[in-house]
């Protein structure tokens, strides 16, 4: 399964309301339907809106589309498939500074000074 959480923007500059987002990327060569999938942080979870991901494409899910709080510190976010299996996760134990995102790169979560919503460039790193 190569649909992954690649970037999370939990702490925009100023008020967070309506500006937070998560990025999902399909690293496969076929279309992926994400019906019944959800995002989970701690004990809270929220279903993804109905969507499909084209091959080698990314999709940004904005806060307005998903009612799930994103923590600015000790971030732990999981992508869960329709069967309840965690298929991808991002964990960042520190505090995410305003305006920076957390990117999944080479199996580790790192801070990115310049968020790249919708870009697959770091997803395969």
N, C-alpha and C positions, 0 to 999 in steps of 0.2 A: 504494500500500500504506500504510494508515494504522494499522498496529499499531506502537506506539512504546514504547520504554523511557522511562518518565517520572520514575522516582525510584529511587534506590539508597540503601540503609542499610548501609554497610560497617563502621561503627565504633560499635556500641552501647556504652552505658556499662557498664563492667566487662568480663567475659569475652565475646568475640564469639561463641563456639561456640553454634550453634543460634538465634542472635538476628538474624543478618544477613538481609536480604531485598532483592528487586528487585520493582519494580512495572511491569507491562505494561498499556497501555490501548489499546482498540480505538476509534479515532475515527471508524470507518465506521458506516453505518446497517444493516449486515448482519452476521450471525454469522461469525466467523473461526475456522477450525480451525487449530491450530498443531502438527499432527502432523509430526514430523521436524525441528522448529525447535530451535535451541540458543542458548546464551549463550556468548560467547567473551571471555576476558580474556588478552591477550598470546598465548602459544602454547597455552594451555589452553582447552578448551571442554567443555561438558556439555549433553546433550540436555535439553530441557524435559520435564517429566512430561506425559502425554497431557492436553490441555486444549483447551477452546474458549472464546472470548471473545464475550460477548453484545454487541450494538451499543451503543456509547457507554459501555462498562463497563471496569473495571479489574480486574486480578487480581494478587495478591501471591504471589510464589514465595519460600518460606522456605528457609533454609539446609538444613533437613532434607529438602527436596524436591529439592535441587540441590547436587551435590557440586562446587563451584567456589569457589576462594578469591577473596574480594573484598578488594582492597588498600585500606588506610587512607590511602595517599598515592599520587599519580600514578595515580589511578583511570582505567582505560580499559576500558569494557565495551560489547560489541556484541551486538545481536540478529540472528541469522542464520536465514534461512528454509530450507526443505527443499532448495532448489536451491543453497544455499551463498552466497547473496547477502546482504550486510549491509543490513538494512532500517532499522536505527536504532542509534544509539550515544550514549553519554555519556562524555565525557572531562573529567576535572577534574585539573589539574596540581598542585594544592596538597595539603596534608594536611587530611583531613576530621576535625574535632574530634569527640570522643566525644559520642554522643547526637544528632548532626546528620546530616541526609541530604543527598544531592546530587540536585537537581531539574532536569529539562530544562524550560526556560522561554524561549520566544521564540528557540529555536535555540542557547541558551547554557546551560551547566551552572552552577548557582548553589547555594550552601549554604542549607539550610532549618533554622532553629532548632527547629521543631516538625514532625517527620515526619508525613506524611498518607497512610499506607498505604491503598490502595483508593479514593482520591479522584481524580476526573478534573479537579478544579478548576484545576490548574496545567498539565495536559497540553496544553491548547489555547492557552496564553499565548504 
